[in-house]
């Protein structure tokens, strides 16, 4: 009887010893991800770093700050700017809505900003949480390199390479332009205008300035492809067919 009692005692499974050897064995089986569960600050930092990388190289949220693109884009809309759209040989086309850096074309002098404030604002803008830099603009491409863009024909329409363009995206009641102009867009440049023509400062307003109002293709940040916020405005931003009949510029083929 005493022997059975001893065996019974020997078979019991006591709580595992938490000595150094046992702890080291358990630690070896903890994956890096499991350890991160106990470090929320590290996880948050990794998520922010991933979002910033995504915003820098792939798609950036962009907060619409003005009414210059109504009704296509409204104040407070967040659009996703596709930074890969022109990265691999593609170039902006007539009708594309693009975000670009206006320094040297729309902006002649760099706005002054506190470095710390600028850093915080830049990070917020990259995540779509703050207004973009004052030097960033969103407009629609009307003319590309070689195009002759004029205003206006007898019916008040803008012409591109002699072809009148019916712009169905214009803000209701707006004329295509209240300013007459006739320009041949230099190669590698873009003529851009807002959809709310009476509220938009665009290429027309910078004709007499250095750069002549045209935007270098190299200054284009990306193409606005989606309205991502608010939810009620979820939609793609498609290229209109308004320019389908426009011929190639003189001396160009295709």
C-alpha positions in Angstrom: 0.0 0.0 0.0 2.8 2.4 0.8 4.4 1.6 -2.5 1.2 2.4 -4.5 0.9 5.6 -2.6 4.4 6.6 -3.5 3.8 5.7 -7.2 0.6 7.8 -7.2 2.4 10.7 -5.8 5.2 10.3 -8.4 2.6 10.3 -11.3 1.0 13.6 -10.4 1.8 16.5 -12.7 2.7 19.5 -10.6 2.7 23.1 -12.0 5.7 23.5 -14.3 8.8 24.8 -12.6 9.4 28.4 -13.7 13.1 28.2 -13.2 15.6 29.8 -15.6 15.8 26.8 -17.9 12.0 26.6 -18.3 11.7 30.4 -19.0 14.5 30.2 -21.6 12.8 27.3 -23.4 9.5 29.2 -23.6 11.2 32.4 -24.8 12.7 30.4 -27.8 9.2 29.6 -29.0 7.8 33.2 -28.8 7.7 34.6 -32.3 8.6 38.2 -33.0 5.0 39.0 -33.7 3.8 37.5 -30.4 6.4 39.6 -28.6 5.1 42.8 -30.3 1.7 42.2 -28.8 3.2 43.6 -25.6 4.6 46.6 -27.4 1.7 48.7 -28.8 3.9 51.7 -29.3 6.2 49.7 -31.5 3.2 48.4 -33.5 1.9 51.9 -33.9 5.3 53.1 -35.1 5.5 50.3 -37.6 2.0 50.9 -39.0 2.8 54.6 -39.4 6.1 53.9 -41.1 4.3 51.5 -43.5 1.6 54.1 -44.3 4.2 56.8 -44.9 6.2 54.5 -47.3 3.0 53.6 -49.1 2.1 57.3 -49.3 5.5 58.2 -50.6 5.9 55.7 -53.3 2.5 54.2 -54.2 -0.7 56.1 -53.3 -1.1 59.2 -51.3 -4.3 60.5 -49.7 -4.9 64.1 -50.6 -7.2 66.4 -48.8 -9.1 68.8 -51.2 -8.7 72.3 -49.7 -10.7 74.5 -52.1 -13.7 74.6 -54.5 -11.6 75.0 -57.7 -12.5 71.4 -58.9 -16.2 71.4 -58.0 -18.3 69.5 -58.6 -15.9 66.7 -59.5 -14.1 67.2 -56.2 -15.5 69.1 -53.2 -13.9 70.7 -50.2 -13.0 68.1 -47.6 -12.9 65.2 -50.1 -10.0 62.8 -49.7 -8.7 61.5 -53.0 -6.1 58.8 -53.5 -3.3 60.0 -55.8 -1.8 57.2 -57.8 1.9 57.8 -57.8 2.6 54.9 -60.1 0.4 56.2 -62.9 3.3 57.9 -64.7 6.2 56.1 -63.1 7.0 53.5 -65.8 6.9 55.5 -69.0 3.3 56.7 -68.9 2.6 60.5 -69.2 -0.4 62.6 -68.3 -3.2 62.6 -70.8 -5.9 65.2 -71.6 -8.7 64.9 -69.1 -6.6 63.4 -66.3 -7.0 65.0 -62.9 -3.5 65.4 -61.5 -1.8 66.7 -58.3 1.4 68.6 -58.9 4.0 70.7 -57.2 3.4 74.3 -58.4 6.8 75.7 -57.5 8.3 77.4 -60.5 5.0 77.5 -62.4 2.1 78.6 -60.1 4.3 79.6 -57.1 7.3 81.8 -57.7 8.5 82.1 -54.1 8.7 79.5 -51.4 6.1 80.1 -48.6 7.8 80.5 -45.2 7.0 77.8 -42.6 8.3 76.8 -39.2 10.4 73.7 -39.7 8.7 71.8 -36.9 5.2 72.8 -38.0 6.2 71.9 -41.6 7.3 68.5 -40.6 4.1 67.8 -38.7 1.9 69.2 -41.4 3.8 67.2 -44.0 3.3 63.9 -42.1 -0.4 64.7 -41.6 -0.8 65.6 -45.3 0.9 62.4 -46.3 -1.8 60.5 -44.4 -4.7 62.7 -45.7 -5.3 64.1 -42.2 -4.1 67.7 -42.9 -4.2 70.2 -45.7 -1.6 69.7 -48.4 1.3 72.1 -48.8 0.4 75.5 -50.2 2.5 74.7 -53.2 0.5 71.5 -54.1 -2.4 71.8 -56.6 -5.1 69.6 -58.1 -6.3 70.4 -61.6 -7.4 68.8 -64.8 -5.1 68.4 -67.8 -6.5 70.3 -70.8 -3.4 70.4 -73.1 -0.2 68.4 -73.4 3.1 69.1 -75.0 2.6 70.4 -78.6 -1.1 71.2 -78.2 -2.6 74.5 -79.2 -5.2 75.5 -76.7 -7.4 78.4 -77.4 -10.5 80.2 -76.0 -13.0 80.3 -77.3 -15.0 79.3 -80.4 -18.3 81.0 -81.4 -20.2 78.8 -78.9 -17.8 79.6 -76.1 -16.0 76.3 -76.1 -12.3 75.8 -75.6 -10.5 74.3 -78.6 -7.6 71.9 -78.6 -5.7 71.6 -81.9 -8.7 73.2 -83.6 -11.3 70.7 -82.1 -14.0 72.2 -79.8 -14.2 70.4 -76.5 -17.6 69.8 -74.8 -16.6 69.8 -71.1 -19.5 68.0 -69.3 -17.5 68.0 -66.0 -17.7 71.8 -65.6 -19.4 73.3 -62.6 -23.1 74.0 -63.5 -23.5 77.4 -64.9 -19.8 78.1 -65.5 -18.4 79.2 -68.8 -15.4 77.3 -70.1 -13.4 80.5 -69.6 -14.0 84.2 -69.1 -10.4 84.9 -70.2 -9.4 84.6 -73.9 -6.1 82.9 -74.5 -4.2 81.2 -77.3 -1.2 79.1 -76.4 1.0 76.3 -77.8 2.0 74.1 -74.9 5.8 73.5 -74.9 7.0 69.9 -75.0 7.2 68.3 -71.5 4.7 70.8 -70.1 0.9 70.7 -69.3 -1.9 73.3 -69.5 -4.2 72.7 -66.6 -7.5 74.2 -65.4 -10.0 73.7 -62.6 -13.5 72.3 -63.2 -15.0 75.3 -61.4 -13.6 77.8 -63.8 -15.0 80.9 -62.0 -13.3 79.8 -58.7 -10.1 78.4 -60.1 -6.7 80.0 -60.3 -5.0 77.9 -62.9 -2.8 78.1 -66.1 -4.8 81.1 -67.3 -3.8 83.2 -64.3 -0.1 82.7 -64.7 0.3 83.4 -68.4 2.4 86.5 -67.8 4.6 85.0 -65.1 7.9 83.0 -65.4 6.9 79.6 -66.7 4.0 80.9 -68.7 1.4 79.1 -66.6 2.3 75.7 -67.9 3.3 72.9 -65.5 6.4 70.6 -66.1 5.5 67.0 -66.4 8.3 66.2 -63.9 6.4 68.2 -61.2 3.3 66.0 -61.4 3.0 64.0 -58.1 0.4 61.6 -59.4 -3.0 61.1 -60.9 -6.1 61.4 -58.7 -7.9 58.1 -59.3 -10.4 57.6 -56.4 -12.5 59.6 -54.0 -11.9 57.6 -50.8 -13.7 59.8 -48.2 -16.4 60.6 -47.2 -18.0 57.1 -47.7 -21.0 58.7 -49.5 -18.6 60.0 -52.2 -16.8 56.8 -52.9 -16.1 56.6 -56.6 -13.4 56.4 -59.2 -12.3 59.5 -61.1 -12.5 58.4 -64.7 -11.0 60.2 -67.6 -13.8 61.9 -69.6 -14.3 61.2 -73.3 -14.4 64.9 -74.0 -11.0 64.8 -75.7 -11.5 61.7 -77.8 -11.9 63.6 -81.0 -9.0 65.9 -80.4 -6.3 65.3 -83.1 -2.6 64.9 -82.3 -0.6 68.2 -82.3 0.9 69.3 -85.6 4.1 67.3 -86.2 3.0 64.5 -83.9 1.8 61.1 -84.7 -0.7 58.9 -82.7 
